[in-house]
Amino acid sequence: MPVDMDMPKEAESNDKFIVKYRQQYYDLSRFMHKHPGGINTLKGLNSGDMTARFLKAPPHSDAAMYLMREYKIDPEDSRKPKSSQRETLHHDEDETLRQRPRETEDKNNNQVDESMEHLVDWSKAMLPQIANITDCYDEWVHKPVDRPLRLFEPWYLEMCTKTPWWLVPLFWIPVIVKCALEEFTSAWQDSNQLAVFTGYFLFGVLLWSFLEYTLHRWVFHVKLSSKSGSWLCTFHFMIHGLHHKVPFDPMRLVFPPLPGAVLAAIIYTPLSFVLSHPRVVLSGALAGYLCYDMMHYYLHYGNPSLGAFVHMKRYHHHHHFSHQTLGYGISSPLWDVVFKTRIHLRKLRYQLRWS
């Protein structure tokens, strides 16, 4: 499985990828490597009309249709296809549309949601503006965009909200080793005690998977309404809402180490009074968290080839764009199965790839 944890390939080429959909033009060059369906889904569409293929595809969600607005361009900016290619495309499209009954077209494939981005000023810090849109915050935050987002106005606060993926293992691996090393060193000569400590470590990993699910479902996706207060909406946006609003921001896909350490201390303190060998359990939980954070980044920007990881990437994309009240497990679907929030994916007809 090739793992490329470098920055996403947003600006690797100046070449445009222009497509036409229902008399509108879109430049997908920034989106190709982010497309949940993989770049091979877009094969052969450059400088062509994608309407017929789009209508044949499984219906796109409201979130996906909203995201489509981000790549819309003026017709004069589009790159015209060759005449022979254009004539063939138009002929195929007309033939397909004539044969396809109108009533079978999904409503989401016929129109793009009206934009709500006029409610905020994207040139300013976003967090102070959330209090002004509480009436429609829940709807707005689940309509994704692909653009830079500034959370805080002061640069020193904004800097703390952005985390490169490599900083997480750099910070947490020494902590995990320190927590586990002393306990395991003392038990190295006693096979029974070593087995017990290994069990505690694995219990810590399992504990993290449960925390991952519960935090994601009941804290990060707390139920909001038009009556939710400004403080709750602002808090939600800061801890998770921004990730659903700008899901392609590579600097906000992993949890910053400093608030992570505070959260770990809050969870660890009460558990240390009821658990035997709490440091071993903590090391296991932190190891589980580290795997989760690295996997989360990889599911957004990696190019998995193994079937299990392709499934996990598709599963997480469906959580973002189709089933935002399901699929809370990221590193494991275990608790989604237990709590009946699993997303059932359709079987693929071909192998997806993202680079």
Secondary structure, 3 states (H helix, E strand, C coil): CCCCCCCCCCCCCCCCCEEEECCEEEECCCCHHHCCCCHHHHCCCCCEECHHHHHHCCCCCHHHHHHHHHHEECHHHCCCCCHHHHHHHHHHHHHHHHHCCHHHCCHHHCCCCCCCHHHCCCCCCCHHHHHHHHHHHHHHHCCCCCCCCCCCCCHHHHHHCCCCCCHHHHHHHHHHHHHHHHHHHHCCCCHHHHHHHHHHHHHHHHHHHHHHHHHHHHHHCCCCCCCCCHHHHHHHHHHHHHHHHCCCCHHHCCCCHHHHHHHHHHHHHHHCCCCCCHHHHHHHHHHHHHHHHHHHHHHHHCCCCCHHHHHHHHHHHHHHHCCCCCCCCCCCCHHHHHCCCCCCCCCCCCCCCCC
